[in-house]
């Protein structure tokens, strides 16, 4: 699939077939994640793979009872190992750590779409409960839950804001002339 087509066709999937994701495809998805850019090349991302049915149910409960998570073949917990943020001070810990992992998450979503696998970026969850369930150490912060599976639905792609609504020329509020 062409990159732009992959970006434009990716959508959040919340209903999955009862079909395992092949190991080779999961590896490709994770390799896409670790090839994301990161500030200072810190690569502070870490990923927890959840396949056990009971653990997926616990993760879904910690995600404010978003039960579709438990139906996914694989659930990836995208985390920041904050011990890896060795410079940039407070801005690095508060912002760059999240940005770096977010770039890796976007790569996961796009690679999954390219491979015919559905995904959803879930940010609503009880962080303390998730850390307890998965025994995540204090220095590692879970930032997203990403259920993956073969889609059992074809949801509509949400309408996007137009370029003329979101692109400005040099000064905020001044619209770019080509729009």
Order of alpha helices (4+ residues) and beta strands (2+ residues): alpha-alpha-beta-alpha-beta-alpha-beta-alpha-beta-alpha
